Amino acid sequence: MRLKTLLLTFSAFLMASAASAQIMEPVEWKQSTADLGDGVYDLKMTATIEDHFHMYDMGPYVDGPNATTVTVSPTPGVTLIDGVTASVKPVRGFDSGFGMEVGYFEKSVTFTQRVKVTSADDVRVRVNIEWQTCNDDTCLPPTDEDFFFKLSGVEGGQAAVTTAATKEQVRRLEAESSILSTVIAAILWGFAALLTPCVFPMVPMTVSFFMKSSGSKSKGRFMASFYGLSIIALYTLPIAIIILVTYLAGGDAVTADIFNWLATHWIPNIIFFLVFMIFAASFLGAFEIVLPSSLVNKSDAKADKGGLVGVFFMALTLVLVSFSCTGPIVGSILVQSTQGEIWQPILTMLVFSAAFALPFTIFAFFPSLLKNLPKSGGWLNSVKVVLGFIELALGLKFLSVADQTYHWGLLDREVYIALWIVIFSMLGFYLLGKLRFSHDSDEPYIKVKRLFLAIITFAFVVYLIPGMFGAPLKALSGYLPPMHTHDFNLMEGGRAISSNGNSEAKGKKYSDFLHMPHGLDGFFDYEEGMAYARKAGKPVLLDFSGHGCVNCREMEANVWSDKEVLRILGDEYVIISLYVDDKKELPQSEWVTLPNGKVLKTLGKINANFQTTRFGVNGQPYYILLDNEGRQLAPARGYNLNVKEYIDFLNSGVAKYKEIK
């Protein structure tokens, strides 16, 4: 019987190409949603089947035809009510080809899944249907289709033991808190850019120009305000337009793919690394980077026309002239922000440019403040040199991301720390006047401000030194390579640091290049981890992570390192860590083909697709507690460094698992 099944299936595939030349897909699908009230919905998928064809029912069959399968994948905040139902009973009869009684649908059938929304926010449900159709002469190969339903949240959220709506809001707040650090950094960089030699002299010059040429104070203030808004627009609108175009062309998934490529692929990371090194050399006085003078002159000439048009081109001139100082700053915060939601680059550029443009407006409204500004001089060059050292240090992060995602092994943790120690030591000596560059002014003595900055810098160097010998350096966990890349740990007798030293970890898929932190045992393949969880009778912590994810490293260093968290993770859970940015190309047998025909070949893309299609989220870190059958035990959790809340999160999953088991 098994041989007959194989022969029939093989015959179906041989005849598929010939059949497709004459017959289009004989099943046409339509989806609809019925709102039953109180957050209950019926999700309907209706198949219209061409005459003389039939679709097999949901079986199941052993050594028989390919039964229709309906897989429902809800996001958090959706509960399935019962199973999938068919609108009509299948026709049943004996199939001589398979030697068994089978059921099938003709003409039309509607599959319905009833769900209940328990979240106050809108949710998504993905339904995948796989089916096979046959007629009296031939069978077509099995095919499948995805259906996506977006359902409105319910007022008040979930009224169960714990309100899912509240926890969903908490999850959103956790995600937003990870954005806050990037926004704050953008604001600080915006103000720092003002102190560069390219920009600082422009503040009194432009404000004075507005006050003299406007004819009145009120008009001058209006023109200066428009000048500041123009600066914001020139920095923000280009990135917003790029995101909008990519979104309209291919949806949010395409935009996310572009930013994911920017954040993790070796080409942009190596380019950013080289750009940072070049700009750092320029900041240190090796050469001057400027845009073509013709471009600047054209913009400056149009600024002489006056009116709002002239003011706009004055703002454009400032942006172009200041490029050599603001270029690397803008690039740094943009790349950092692409690791979050697709709108985050727009937000970070908006706050950066607002901080950058704010002084122009303030000084226009209160011109007397110009008297209190320090005069341009050698201190501006010192600021530029300090920024050059910082650019050297920050640029290494891009090389590190490429090194981690592609497993080159070039920039291990101790090499990275050693470079930082040297860079910041040289910065300290520069601040003390022991190291000078060609454009520096003579300083007869060290000012108190520089002394304090030197003390802070050398204190940072002292903090870095233990990291050479295995210290975790938790405050920098998001910016340093992971601990498993450290060659030795002097604090543990010089042994190499290994995250997968546990005997259970050996031989697991991808464990030769992926590692768990803190010596935890875990899996890097979802199916393998779930199989072990069923065998061990434990719930699962599903950890969506990434090599270039700063917040992931901070969570591992500051939360997972807690003794109680480690105990719960080690004793109560099976950990499955799925890296969404790993560039390892898998064997062809493990590739995933999407409904649109796109083939996912790398481990990271497959894991990222699993996260978005199964859970409707594409941010990391993202922690989900599941039972060993894949059912969610508690609302998911994102970036949050509160250790107690994370312990409560883990304990809630354990309690729920014991309750349902």
C-alpha positions as CSV (number, residue, x, y, z in Angstrom):
1,M,0.0,0.0,0.0
2,R,2.8,2.4,0.8
3,L,4.4,1.7,-2.6
4,K,1.1,2.5,-4.3
5,T,0.9,5.8,-2.4
6,L,4.3,6.8,-3.5
7,L,3.6,5.9,-7.1
8,L,0.4,7.9,-7.1
9,T,2.1,10.9,-5.6
10,F,5.0,10.7,-8.0
11,S,2.6,10.5,-10.9
12,A,0.8,13.6,-9.7
13,F,4.0,15.6,-9.7
14,L,4.9,14.3,-13.2
15,M,1.6,15.3,-14.6
16,A,1.5,18.7,-12.8
17,S,3.4,20.6,-15.5
18,A,1.2,19.2,-18.3
19,A,-1.9,19.9,-16.4
20,S,-0.9,23.4,-15.5
21,A,-0.6,24.2,-19.2
22,Q,-4.3,23.5,-19.6
23,I,-5.8,24.0,-16.2
24,M,-5.4,26.9,-13.8
25,E,-5.6,26.3,-10.1
26,P,-9.1,24.9,-9.7
27,V,-9.7,26.4,-6.3
28,E,-10.4,30.1,-5.7
29,W,-10.4,31.4,-2.1
30,K,-12.1,34.3,-0.4
31,Q,-11.9,35.3,3.2
32,S,-14.3,37.2,5.5
33,T,-14.8,38.0,9.1
34,A,-18.1,37.8,11.1
35,D,-18.2,40.0,14.3
36,L,-20.3,38.1,16.9
37,G,-19.9,40.7,19.6
38,D,-18.0,40.7,22.9
39,G,-14.7,40.2,21.1
40,V,-15.8,37.0,19.4
41,Y,-15.2,36.6,15.7
42,D,-15.7,33.9,13.1
43,L,-12.8,33.7,10.6
44,K,-14.1,32.3,7.3
45,M,-12.1,31.0,4.4
46,T,-14.4,30.0,1.5
47,A,-13.1,27.8,-1.4
48,T,-14.9,27.7,-4.7
49,I,-13.9,24.5,-6.5
50,E,-14.0,24.2,-10.3
51,D,-16.4,21.7,-11.9
52,H,-15.2,18.1,-12.1
53,F,-12.6,18.7,-9.4
54,H,-12.8,17.9,-5.7
55,M,-10.8,18.8,-2.6
56,Y,-10.0,16.2,0.0
57,D,-11.5,16.8,3.5
58,M,-9.5,17.2,6.7
59,G,-8.9,13.5,7.2
60,P,-6.5,12.5,8.6
61,Y,-5.3,9.7,6.3
62,V,-2.5,7.1,6.7
63,D,-1.0,6.2,3.4
64,G,-3.8,8.1,1.7
65,P,-4.4,11.4,0.0
66,N,-3.2,14.7,1.2
67,A,-5.9,15.9,3.6
68,T,-6.8,19.5,3.9
69,T,-5.0,21.1,6.8
70,V,-5.9,24.4,8.5
71,T,-3.3,25.9,10.8
72,V,-4.3,28.9,12.8
73,S,-1.5,31.1,14.3
74,P,-2.8,33.8,16.5
75,T,-0.8,36.7,18.0
76,P,-0.9,37.3,21.8
77,G,-4.3,38.5,22.9
78,V,-6.3,36.0,20.8
79,T,-7.9,32.8,22.1
80,L,-9.1,30.0,19.8
81,I,-12.6,28.7,20.5
82,D,-12.9,25.0,19.6
83,G,-11.4,23.8,16.3
84,V,-11.9,24.5,12.6
85,T,-15.3,23.5,11.2
86,A,-16.4,22.9,7.6
87,S,-19.7,24.4,6.3
88,V,-20.8,21.2,4.5
89,K,-20.3,17.5,5.2
90,P,-17.8,15.9,2.8
91,V,-18.9,13.4,0.2
92,R,-17.5,10.0,1.2
93,G,-16.7,7.0,-1.0
94,F,-14.2,4.3,-1.7
95,D,-11.1,5.4,-3.6
96,S,-9.6,2.5,-5.6
97,G,-6.4,4.4,-6.2
98,F,-5.7,4.6,-2.4
99,G,-7.6,1.5,-1.5
100,M,-9.6,3.3,1.2
101,E,-12.7,5.3,1.9
102,V,-12.0,9.0,1.6
103,G,-14.0,12.2,2.0
104,Y,-13.9,15.2,-0.3
105,F,-15.6,18.5,-1.0
106,E,-17.1,19.6,-4.3
107,K,-18.4,23.0,-5.6
108,S,-17.8,25.0,-2.4
109,V,-16.9,24.8,1.2
110,T,-16.2,27.3,4.0
111,F,-13.8,26.6,6.8
112,T,-14.5,28.6,10.0
113,Q,-12.4,29.2,13.1
114,R,-14.0,31.0,16.0
115,V,-11.7,33.2,18.1
116,K,-12.0,35.6,21.1
117,V,-10.0,38.7,21.3
118,T,-8.8,39.4,24.8
119,S,-6.5,42.4,24.1
120,A,-7.4,46.1,24.1
121,D,-5.1,46.5,21.1
122,D,-5.7,45.4,17.5
123,V,-4.5,41.8,16.9
124,R,-3.6,39.6,13.9
125,V,-4.4,36.0,13.1
126,R,-2.6,34.1,10.4
127,V,-4.4,31.0,8.9
128,N,-2.5,28.7,6.6
129,I,-4.5,26.2,4.5
130,E,-2.9,23.4,2.6
131,W,-5.0,21.3,0.2
132,Q,-4.9,18.9,-2.8
133,T,-7.4,18.7,-5.6
134,C,-8.1,15.9,-8.0
135,N,-10.5,15.0,-10.9
136,D,-11.3,11.7,-12.6
137,D,-8.0,11.8,-14.5
138,T,-5.3,13.4,-12.4
139,C,-4.3,14.9,-9.1
140,L,-2.6,18.3,-8.8
141,P,0.3,18.7,-6.4
142,P,-0.6,19.9,-2.9
143,T,-0.6,23.7,-2.5
144,D,-1.2,26.2,0.3
145,E,-2.2,29.8,0.9
146,D,-1.9,32.2,3.9
147,F,-4.8,34.3,5.1
148,F,-4.3,37.3,7.5
149,F,-7.1,38.7,9.6
150,K,-6.8,41.9,11.6
151,L,-9.2,42.1,14.5
152,S,-10.1,45.1,16.6
153,G,-9.3,45.1,20.3
154,V,-12.0,44.9,22.9
155,E,-12.8,47.7,25.4
156,G,-11.4,46.9,28.8
157,G,-9.2,44.2,27.5
158,Q,-9.2,40.7,29.1
159,A,-11.3,40.2,32.2
160,A,-9.6,37.0,33.1
161,V,-7.3,36.3,36.1
162,T,-4.7,38.8,34.8
163,T,-5.7,41.4,32.2
164,A,-4.0,40.6,28.9
165,A,-4.7,44.1,27.8
166,T,-2.8,45.6,30.7
167,K,0.1,43.2,30.1
168,E,0.0,43.9,26.4
169,Q,0.3,47.6,27.3
170,V,3.2,46.8,29.6
171,R,4.9,45.0,26.8
172,R,4.4,48.0,24.6
173,L,5.8,50.3,27.3
174,E,8.8,47.9,27.6
175,A,9.4,48.2,23.8
176,E,9.1,52.0,24.0
177,S,11.6,52.1,26.9
178,S,14.2,50.5,24.6
179,I,13.6,53.4,22.2
180,L,14.0,56.0,24.9
181,S,17.7,55.5,25.2
182,T,18.2,56.0,21.5
183,V,16.1,59.1,21.5
184,I,18.1,60.5,24.5
185,A,21.3,59.8,22.6
186,A,20.0,61.6,19.5
187,I,19.2,64.7,21.6
188,L,22.6,64.7,23.2
189,W,24.3,64.2,19.8
190,G,22.2,67.1,18.4
191,F,23.5,69.4,21.1
192,A,27.1,68.0,20.7
193,A,27.0,68.8,17.0
194,L,26.5,72.5,17.9
195,L,29.9,72.5,19.5
196,T,31.8,71.5,16.4
197,P,33.9,74.0,14.4
198,C,31.6,73.6,11.4
199,V,28.5,74.7,13.3
200,F,29.2,76.8,16.3
201,P,30.4,79.9,14.4
202,M,27.1,79.8,12.4
203,V,24.9,80.5,15.5
204,P,25.7,84.2,16.1
205,M,26.2,84.8,12.4
206,T,22.8,83.6,11.3
207,V,20.9,85.0,14.2
208,S,22.5,88.4,13.7
209,F,21.6,88.3,10.0
210,F,18.0,87.6,10.8
211,M,17.8,90.5,13.3
212,K,19.4,93.0,11.0
213,S,17.7,92.1,7.7
214,S,14.2,91.5,8.9
215,G,13.3,95.1,9.7
216,S,11.5,94.2,12.9
217,K,12.0,91.9,15.9
218,S,8.8,90.0,15.3
219,K,9.6,89.3,11.7
220,G,13.2,88.4,12.6
221,R,11.9,85.9,15.2
222,F,9.5,84.4,12.6
223,M,12.2,84.1,10.0
224,A,14.6,82.5,12.5
225,S,11.9,80.1,13.6
226,F,11.3,79.1,10.0
227,Y,15.1,78.7,9.7
228,G,15.1,76.2,12.5
229,L,12.1,74.3,11.1
230,S,13.8,74.1,7.7
231,I,16.8,72.5,9.3
232,I,14.6,69.9,11.0
233,A,12.8,69.2,7.7
234,L,16.1,68.8,5.8
235,Y,17.4,66.2,8.2
236,T,14.0,64.4,8.8
237,L,12.1,64.4,5.5
238,P,14.7,62.4,3.3
239,I,14.6,59.4,5.7
240,A,10.9,59.7,6.1
241,I,10.4,59.7,2.3
242,I,12.6,56.6,1.9
243,I,10.6,54.7,4.5
244,L,7.3,55.8,3.0
245,V,8.3,54.8,-0.6
246,T,9.5,51.3,0.6
247,Y,6.4,50.9,2.7
248,L,4.1,51.7,-0.2
249,A,6.1,49.5,-2.6
250,G,6.2,46.4,-0.4
251,G,4.6,47.0,2.9
252,D,6.1,47.2,6.4
253,A,7.8,43.8,5.9
254,V,9.9,45.1,3.0
255,T,10.8,48.3,5.0
256,A,11.8,46.2,8.0
257,D,13.9,43.9,5.7
258,I,15.8,47.0,4.4
259,F,16.6,48.3,7.8
260,N,17.5,44.8,9.0
261,W,19.9,44.6,6.1
262,L,21.4,47.9,7.0
263,A,21.8,46.9,10.7
264,T,23.2,43.3,10.2
265,H,24.6,42.7,6.7
266,W,28.4,42.9,6.4
267,I,28.4,45.3,3.4
268,P,26.7,48.3,5.1
269,N,28.5,47.5,8.4
270,I,31.9,47.5,6.8
271,I,31.1,50.6,4.9
272,F,29.9,52.4,8.1
273,F,33.1,51.1,9.9
274,L,35.3,52.6,7.2
275,V,33.4,55.8,7.1
276,F,33.8,56.2,10.8
277,M,37.5,55.6,10.6
278,I,37.8,58.2,7.8
279,F,35.8,60.8,9.7
280,A,37.7,60.1,12.8
281,A,41.0,60.7,10.9
282,S,39.5,64.0,9.6
283,F,38.4,65.0,13.1
284,L,41.9,64.3,14.4
285,G,43.4,66.7,11.7
286,A,44.6,64.3,9.0
287,F,42.6,66.1,6.3
288,E,39.4,68.1,5.9
289,I,36.2,66.5,4.5
290,V,33.9,69.0,2.7
291,L,31.2,68.7,0.1
292,P,31.9,70.0,-3.4
293,S,32.2,73.8,-3.2
294,S,29.9,74.2,-6.3
295,L,27.1,72.6,-4.4
296,V,27.5,74.8,-1.4
297,N,28.0,77.9,-3.5
298,K,24.7,77.3,-5.4
299,S,22.8,76.9,-2.2
300,D,24.4,80.0,-0.7
301,A,23.6,82.0,-3.9
302,K,19.9,81.2,-3.7
303,A,19.9,82.2,0.0
304,D,20.6,85.7,-1.1
305,K,17.1,86.0,-2.7
306,G,15.5,86.7,0.6
307,G,12.1,85.8,1.9
308,L,11.2,82.3,3.1
309,V,12.8,80.7,0.0
310,G,16.1,82.4,0.9
311,V,15.8,81.3,4.5
312,F,15.3,77.7,3.4
313,F,18.4,77.8,1.3
314,M,20.3,79.3,4.2
315,A,19.3,76.3,6.2
316,L,20.4,74.0,3.3
317,T,23.7,75.8,3.2
318,L,24.2,75.2,7.0
319,V,23.4,71.5,6.5
320,L,25.9,71.2,3.7
321,V,28.6,73.2,5.4
322,S,28.3,71.2,8.6
323,F,28.3,67.9,6.8
324,S,31.9,67.1,7.8
325,C,31.0,67.4,11.5
326,T,27.4,66.1,11.5
327,G,27.7,63.3,8.9
328,P,29.1,60.6,11.2
329,I,26.8,61.6,14.0
330,V,23.8,61.3,11.8
331,G,25.0,57.9,10.4
332,S,25.6,56.6,13.9
333,I,22.1,57.4,15.3
334,L,20.3,56.3,12.2
335,V,22.0,52.8,12.1
336,Q,21.3,52.5,15.9
337,S,17.7,53.3,15.4
338,T,17.1,50.8,12.6
339,Q,17.3,48.0,15.1
340,G,13.8,49.0,16.4
341,E,10.5,49.7,14.7
342,I,10.5,51.0,11.2
343,W,9.3,54.5,12.3
344,Q,12.1,54.8,14.9
345,P,14.7,56.3,12.4
346,I,12.2,59.1,11.6
347,L,11.7,59.8,15.3
348,T,15.4,59.8,16.2
349,M,16.3,62.0,13.2
350,L,13.5,64.4,14.3
351,V,14.7,64.8,17.8
352,F,18.3,65.1,16.7
353,S,17.5,67.8,14.2
354,A,15.2,69.6,16.7
355,A,18.0,69.7,19.3
356,F,20.4,70.8,16.6
357,A,18.1,73.6,15.4
358,L,16.7,74.7,18.8
359,P,19.5,77.2,19.7
360,F,19.0,79.2,16.5
361,T,15.4,79.9,17.5
362,I,16.2,80.5,21.1
363,F,18.9,83.0,20.3
364,A,16.7,84.7,17.8
365,F,14.0,85.3,20.5
366,F,16.6,86.3,23.1
367,P,19.5,87.9,21.2
368,S,21.0,89.2,24.4
369,L,22.1,85.6,25.1
370,L,24.6,85.9,22.3
371,K,26.8,88.0,24.6
372,N,27.2,85.0,26.9
373,L,28.4,82.7,24.2
374,P,32.1,81.8,24.3
375,K,34.1,83.1,21.4
376,S,35.3,80.7,18.7
377,G,38.9,79.5,19.3
378,G,41.1,76.6,19.9
379,W,38.5,75.0,22.2
380,L,36.4,74.2,19.2
381,N,39.2,72.1,17.7
382,S,39.6,70.3,21.0
383,V,35.9,69.4,20.8
384,K,36.5,68.1,17.3
385,V,39.5,66.0,18.4
386,V,37.5,64.5,21.3
387,L,34.7,63.6,18.9
388,G,37.4,62.0,16.7
389,F,38.4,59.6,19.5
390,I,34.8,58.8,20.2
391,E,34.2,58.1,16.5
392,L,37.1,55.6,16.6
393,A,35.6,53.7,19.5
394,L,32.0,53.7,18.1
395,G,33.1,52.6,14.7
396,L,34.4,49.3,16.0
397,K,30.7,48.4,16.8
398,F,29.9,48.1,13.1
399,L,32.9,45.8,12.5
400,S,31.8,43.8,15.5
401,V,28.3,43.3,14.3
402,A,29.5,42.0,10.9
403,D,32.0,39.8,12.7
404,Q,29.3,38.3,15.0
405,T,26.6,37.7,12.4
406,Y,29.0,36.0,9.9
407,H,31.2,34.3,12.5
408,W,34.5,35.6,11.2
409,G,36.3,35.6,14.6
410,L,38.2,38.8,13.8
411,L,37.2,41.0,16.7
412,D,36.9,38.9,19.9
413,R,35.9,40.4,23.2
414,E,39.4,41.0,24.6
415,V,40.7,42.5,21.3
416,Y,37.7,44.9,21.3
417,I,38.3,45.9,24.9
418,A,42.0,46.3,24.3
419,L,41.3,48.7,21.5
420,W,39.0,50.7,23.6
421,I,41.5,50.9,26.5
422,V,44.1,52.3,24.1
423,I,41.7,54.8,22.4
424,F,40.4,56.2,25.7
425,S,43.8,56.3,27.3
426,M,45.1,58.4,24.4
427,L,42.0,60.6,24.8
428,G,42.9,61.1,28.5
429,F,46.4,62.0,27.6
430,Y,45.1,64.5,25.0
431,L,42.9,66.1,27.6
432,L,45.9,66.5,29.9
433,G,47.9,68.1,27.1
434,K,50.4,65.3,26.8
435,L,49.2,64.5,23.3
436,R,48.8,67.2,20.7
437,F,47.7,67.5,17.0
438,S,48.7,69.9,14.3
439,H,45.7,72.2,14.7
440,D,45.8,72.5,18.5
441,S,46.5,75.8,20.1
442,D,49.2,76.3,22.7
443,E,47.9,75.8,26.2
444,P,50.1,77.2,29.0
445,Y,48.2,75.2,31.6
446,I,45.4,72.7,32.0
447,K,42.0,74.1,32.7
448,V,39.9,72.6,35.5
449,K,37.2,71.5,33.0
450,R,39.7,69.5,31.0
451,L,41.2,68.0,34.2
452,F,37.7,66.7,35.2
453,L,37.1,65.3,31.8
454,A,40.5,63.6,31.9
455,I,39.7,62.1,35.3
456,I,36.4,60.7,34.0
457,T,38.2,59.3,30.9
458,F,40.9,57.5,32.9
459,A,38.3,56.2,35.4
460,F,36.5,54.6,32.4
461,V,39.8,53.1,31.3
462,V,40.3,51.6,34.8
463,Y,36.8,50.1,34.6
464,L,37.6,48.5,31.2
465,I,40.8,46.8,32.3
466,P,39.2,43.9,34.3
467,G,37.2,43.1,31.2
468,M,40.5,41.8,29.6
469,F,40.5,39.0,32.2
470,G,36.9,38.0,32.1
471,A,35.0,40.6,34.0
472,P,31.4,41.0,32.6
473,L,31.4,44.9,32.4
474,K,27.6,44.9,32.6
475,A,27.4,48.7,31.9
476,L,28.8,48.1,28.4
477,S,27.2,44.8,27.7
478,G,25.2,46.1,24.8
479,Y,28.3,47.4,23.0
480,L,30.9,44.7,23.6
481,P,31.1,41.3,21.8
482,P,29.5,38.5,23.9
483,M,31.4,36.7,26.6
484,H,31.7,33.4,24.6
485,T,34.2,35.2,22.2
486,H,36.6,35.7,25.1
487,D,39.7,33.5,24.8
488,F,40.3,33.0,28.5
489,N,39.0,34.0,32.0
490,L,41.8,34.7,34.5
491,M,39.1,34.7,37.2
492,E,38.4,31.0,36.6
493,G,41.9,29.8,36.3
494,G,42.6,30.8,32.8
495,R,40.0,28.5,31.2
496,A,38.3,29.5,28.0
497,I,34.9,31.0,28.5
498,S,32.3,28.7,27.0
499,S,28.6,29.3,27.1
500,N,27.7,25.7,26.0
501,G,29.9,23.8,28.3
502,N,26.9,21.7,29.5
503,S,27.1,18.2,28.1
504,E,23.5,18.4,27.0
505,A,24.4,21.2,24.6
506,K,26.9,19.2,22.6
507,G,25.7,18.0,19.3
508,K,22.7,20.3,19.1
509,K,21.9,22.1,15.9
510,Y,23.9,25.3,15.3
511,S,25.7,24.9,18.7
512,D,29.0,25.0,16.9
513,F,28.6,28.7,16.2
514,L,25.8,29.9,18.5
515,H,26.1,30.0,22.3
516,M,24.0,30.5,25.3
517,P,25.2,33.1,28.0
518,H,26.2,32.2,31.6
519,G,26.8,28.5,30.9
520,L,23.0,27.9,30.4
521,D,21.9,24.9,28.3
522,G,19.7,25.7,25.4
523,F,18.6,25.1,21.9
524,F,18.9,27.1,18.7
525,D,16.3,25.3,16.6
526,Y,12.6,25.5,17.5
527,E,11.5,22.0,16.6
528,E,14.5,20.4,18.3
529,G,13.9,22.4,21.4
530,M,10.2,21.7,21.5
531,A,10.9,17.9,21.1
532,Y,13.2,18.0,24.0
533,A,10.7,20.0,26.1
534,R,8.1,17.3,25.5
535,K,10.5,14.7,26.5
536,A,11.6,16.5,29.7
537,G,8.1,17.6,30.6
538,K,9.1,21.3,30.9
539,P,7.7,24.6,29.5
540,V,9.7,26.6,27.0
541,L,11.3,30.1,27.1
542,L,11.4,31.2,23.5
543,D,14.0,33.9,23.1
544,F,14.1,35.9,19.9
545,S,17.6,37.5,19.8
546,G,20.2,38.9,17.5
547,H,23.9,39.4,17.2
548,G,23.5,43.1,16.6
549,C,20.9,43.5,19.3
550,V,22.2,45.9,21.9
551,N,19.2,45.4,24.2
552,C,19.5,41.6,24.0
553,R,23.1,41.7,25.4
554,E,22.0,44.1,28.1
555,M,19.1,41.8,29.1
556,E,21.5,38.8,29.3
557,A,24.2,40.7,31.2
558,N,21.9,42.5,33.7
559,V,18.8,40.3,34.0
560,W,19.8,36.7,33.1
561,S,22.9,37.0,35.2
562,D,20.8,37.2,38.4
563,K,21.1,34.0,40.5
564,E,17.4,33.5,40.9
565,V,16.8,34.0,37.1
566,L,19.6,31.6,36.3
567,R,18.1,29.0,38.7
568,I,14.6,29.3,37.2
569,L,15.9,29.2,33.6
570,G,18.2,26.2,34.4
571,D,15.7,24.2,36.4
572,E,12.2,25.0,35.2
573,Y,12.5,25.9,31.5
574,V,13.9,24.6,28.2
575,I,15.4,27.7,26.5
576,I,15.2,28.1,22.7
577,S,17.2,31.1,21.4
578,L,16.4,32.0,17.8
579,Y,18.8,34.5,16.2
580,V,17.0,36.6,13.6
581,D,20.1,38.2,12.0
582,D,22.4,35.2,11.7
583,K,23.8,34.9,8.2
584,K,24.6,31.2,8.2
585,E,23.2,29.7,5.0
586,L,21.5,26.4,5.8
587,P,21.3,23.2,3.7
588,Q,18.8,23.3,0.9
589,S,16.6,20.8,2.8
590,E,16.0,23.4,5.5
591,W,15.2,26.4,3.3
592,V,11.7,27.9,3.6
593,T,9.7,29.0,0.6
594,L,7.1,31.8,1.3
595,P,3.7,31.9,-0.4
596,N,5.0,34.6,-2.8
597,G,7.8,32.3,-4.0
598,K,10.6,34.0,-2.0
599,V,13.1,31.5,-0.7
600,L,14.6,32.0,2.8
601,K,18.1,30.4,3.0
602,T,19.8,31.8,6.0
603,L,19.1,30.9,9.7
604,G,18.3,34.5,10.6
605,K,15.8,35.1,7.9
606,I,14.0,31.9,8.7
607,N,13.8,32.8,12.4
608,A,12.7,36.3,11.6
609,N,9.9,35.0,9.3
610,F,8.8,32.6,12.1
611,Q,8.7,35.5,14.6
612,T,6.6,37.8,12.4
613,T,4.2,35.2,11.0
614,R,3.7,33.3,14.3
615,F,3.7,36.2,16.8
616,G,3.2,39.3,14.6
617,V,6.3,41.0,16.1
618,N,9.7,41.8,14.6
619,G,11.5,43.4,17.5
620,Q,14.2,41.9,19.8
621,P,14.6,41.0,22.5
622,Y,11.3,39.2,22.7
623,Y,10.5,36.5,25.3
624,I,7.6,34.2,25.0
625,L,6.6,31.4,27.5
626,L,5.1,28.3,25.8
627,D,4.0,24.9,27.0
628,N,5.7,22.0,25.2
629,E,2.8,21.9,22.7
630,G,3.5,25.5,21.6
631,R,0.6,27.2,23.5
632,Q,1.4,30.5,25.0
633,L,1.4,30.6,28.8
634,A,1.6,34.4,29.5
635,P,1.8,37.7,27.7
636,A,5.2,38.1,26.0
637,R,7.9,40.4,27.4
638,G,10.4,42.7,25.7
639,Y,13.3,44.8,26.9
640,N,13.0,45.6,30.6
641,L,15.9,45.5,33.0
642,N,13.7,45.1,36.1
643,V,14.9,41.7,37.5
644,K,12.0,41.2,39.9
645,E,9.5,41.6,37.2
646,Y,11.3,39.2,35.0
647,I,11.3,36.6,37.8
648,D,7.6,37.1,38.2
649,F,7.2,36.7,34.5
650,L,9.1,33.4,34.6
651,N,7.2,32.1,37.7
652,S,3.8,33.0,36.1
653,G,4.7,30.7,33.2
654,V,5.7,27.9,35.5
655,A,2.5,28.2,37.5
656,K,0.3,28.3,34.4
657,Y,2.1,25.2,32.9
658,K,1.5,23.2,36.1
659,E,-2.1,24.3,36.1
660,I,-2.9,23.1,32.6
661,K,-0.8,19.9,32.9
